């Protein structure tokens, strides 16, 4: 038996030409993960731009490094060869019918004058995530989001705000679980205000980073960080991202934030709490 079969180079009427995978066009959309076949570089599309009269694509790998390649053939997506093409111009996409939170979009609507009520969040990362997903809704409703910078002084801050029926206060707190320090402070803050004027809600996560679905950054689940290790630095190290100082933390968060496209990339435990807070501060006085 000829274990190798017939000569693949033999011609003749019955010979069949070898068939390879067919290259298909693929729009180089931001966030698309591709492999450049010549170098083996794997990264997500950051942007497409013109350089020297030609289109180039900038790819960012999982360590935050970037490289630029000519747009065109020579890339793989999901194991198939593709020819990267530039995205359509700004006028091409149709107006969105939904906001990032899933609400019905109101094209051309102007921001409402700010209400007396407010939503407080613990820190800058919380505020940036809320803005990215709920920003359009909050502007339409006239709700201002402000930084609380921690919950230790929440009762005093609530007293200084002086909430009332037409000036309600909603507060989003990290790691609000039964028996925690945060839950005791939240209860004290609510007792210090007139009934029905303050609502404190929270999610169960150590930090708002965990409210982003881990699959958006290539994880099956957010890792458990050992006690004694600063949580955000530990997360960045587990991801293989730079984690030496606060600048690395800031850059790491921006990468996570860029991965969030809309409400579907967030955990339900945060989605429900934010929607409830918005409803609370926008409800008419009883």
Helices and strands as residue ranges (DSSP letters): E 24-27, E 33-36, E 41-51, E 54-60, E 66-70, E 75-77, E 80-85, E 118-121, H 124-141, E 144-147, H 154-161, E 169-173, H 181-191, E 198-202, G 208-211, G 214-217, H 231-239, H 246-259, G 263-265, H 268-282
